[in-house]
Amino acid sequence: MGGERGVAFPRASPGAWVLALAFPILLVHIDFQPGWDTTIGASHAHIVLSDLAVLACLVAALAVAVRDGLGRLRDGLPAWIAIGAFLAWVGAATVYPLRGSDPYPWHDHVVTTGKYVEYALLAPAAVLLLRRVDDLLLLLLVVVASSAVASTLAVVQFFGWRIAGGWPAGYRQPSFLGHHDFASLSGFALAIALAAIALPAWRIDRRIAAVAGVSGVVGLLVSGSLAGAFGLVAAGVVAAVVARGSARRAVAIVVISVGVLGGVVLFRGGDVKSFLHFAGIGKQEEQLGVESYVQRTMLVYYGWRVFLDHPLAGAGWQASNDQYVYGPLLPVLHRRFPNTPPQAFPSPEHPYGVQNAYVQALSDLGVVGLVLFLGALLTPLVLGGLRLVRGPPDASSLIPVSWLLVTMGVLTAIGLVAGIPLDAMLWIAAGLCAAPALLTGLEAAGTRRETPDPRPGWGAVPPPSTGNGTVDLHT
């Protein structure tokens, strides 16, 4: 075709634009955001730009609910009950420690409770705001663009430009998010590329899929997050099952997923080797510094010991970060991990916490909290999985399931931290798993069919060519 080539942009709803514009802000590490301090009673809060971005999404979702009702939430009712029960227990865990004699700093933790609940409300908000095919595709485009920027910055950091909190040259890098949040974003992008491979009838523009794939692979490698890589492998297995009708596509998905995991293992070879030595495999060596996986093992053991002291309801929301909880256990930790350097243990200067969301749910919230936390994650995952199994699989079903698996993997390497990028990605993924499918079976199979909003855009049914050189993102 003659003339200048272009791309038709998704014609999304105003609500979808609010979420799409907020998403990049939600990814930025708190250290790089403008903010201010405020005091409410005895509690002190630091408000940052991402808090306002979440608030904008919640207000937009409320406006949509008032205008159109809550019908889109009906299919995900089990998920909303599970998520609500978990959040209610988090709120209770900010109160019930006050019944004891421990100096639980509730005025600090009530702020993190509010922020954690605020981010979790993005789950139903995403369902209300993304109502059409183009709405979801706009978010996917923003995810790919954000991943491309993040991976580019990380590569620059890797080669020695110490900007945005970059680590020394040659080390794994945080980009502008933080290592594990960066891995989660990269997994989101790569999941889009894997969906494009698994669903050939989903005619996403190959250039967009290629950018998603390259930025996702580079980001996962440079972030050096094994947890993110394992989450990506889980997502890859699901995508491969969806693509089982084509052995070539299924094998390609598995090769990409396992290849990324292998690349991360090689990149983190020194830390992996130290952990294997610690586990008794190979020659034991003296630890000269903080070894990542050895320290994480120690912190998981710390969380387990806290749980044993508070098995039913836990020590209280975020209590594992408090000195009155970890202080009495330090002698036990030093005896259990005698070769670990002192700076690796929790201290007032470095309140590391547990750094594993599932173990922290046990230590802070008890058995009840862990069950509710798993329910809040697995219920939407099951709902999304059932959509894939029961109907012709489509991108609006496969991608949220893949995203949720990626974030659930990352949660094995990071604690229950309020207000971080991972929170936003986790709850958006969980919400979309519980949402009604945006693509009908005929559309998933590649058959032309009018949607409720038939305007042409990225993901809508393409109109006949006008001969002006313009193509849409399907081609």
PyMOL commands that set and color helices and strands:
alter all, ss='L'
color gray80, all
select helices_A, chain A and resi 14-27+30-32+49-68+71-73+77-92+96-99+106-120+122-129+133-158+179-198+206-223+226-242+247-267+269-278+292-309+319-321+323-336+342-344+357-390+395-410+421-433+441-444
alter helices_A, ss='H'
color red, helices_A
select strands_A, chain A and resi 6-7+35-40+43-48+470-471
alter strands_A, ss='S'
color yellow, strands_A
deselect
rebuild
show_as cartoon
